[in-house]
């Protein structure tokens, strides 16, 4: 049965379209027609990859941001023709005022519903499609494997809260979706990515694994090699977003790896293979069967032992949560709708290899202070305790 949200989108789409200005109605996509796309944010991780993907298809981009997060990203020769408008979505949207029109808007920085409400209402009369980047974290229940976009989203008692925490992040993202849809009924596209990974990821979460494999030695591997996880390469997500705009697809999409197909064992094996390759070792299959000094070895430690020793899932051990109890559906959220709409994936090995190459290109002082993952000292301590337990 379709949810109330889907019903409202379908029911309002026809009337909303008839009410649009003629200039927006004329934005119906024609194959090969270059589109004018406004990117809200766009200087961080996903934004630059989206710009590269859209420009490769011949589309014209305009960026709206504060010009502070990564001001040199688009100043090079490759991006010299990209228009940039500076402002602040919280306090100054004046650069977006006027009569200019865009075929679509990509909102990559939607965290508070009040911010989305201001920008969406301002742009509503002058854009054909509002694409908002939400999160797989919007869902209230993660206990059911295979749950799809019709599952209930989280709520919070005070929808005006502005502090983003582990408890408020998902519900606030859900409220951002609703704010966009209210401003542009029938013209909103919601994309809910999982963990976005690949070259340029400043969070170091997924990057922890290939970087850890490159460091060599004994790796603390969480739970079981069969434990599920889900991630999406930023370049695959960017290409999907361009496709949704080109096909004028108004719907809600989970965007992640196919449910139940990616395991922690696969992530570690690909990381070890990439590390071996980076060290000049020819690897026939992963993990590479090479001398210990050349590669690494994974020691799988049960989730209960990790919990007992206060090793936290996701924070100390990135991209992993034991798939049990209230998290029984972790790593198994349905992506069928996005796949049917055109989401495609590059091989995991490619993502891991490119991520490691990017990581190794960073300055040594940056790599010495990773932002995610258990410290080397703490990892060695836990492994020592596990081996002592196993010896008994």
Order of alpha helices (4+ residues) and beta strands (2+ residues): alpha-alpha-beta-alpha-beta-beta-beta-alpha-beta-alpha-beta-beta-alpha-beta-beta-alpha-beta-alpha-beta-alpha-alpha-alpha-alpha-alpha
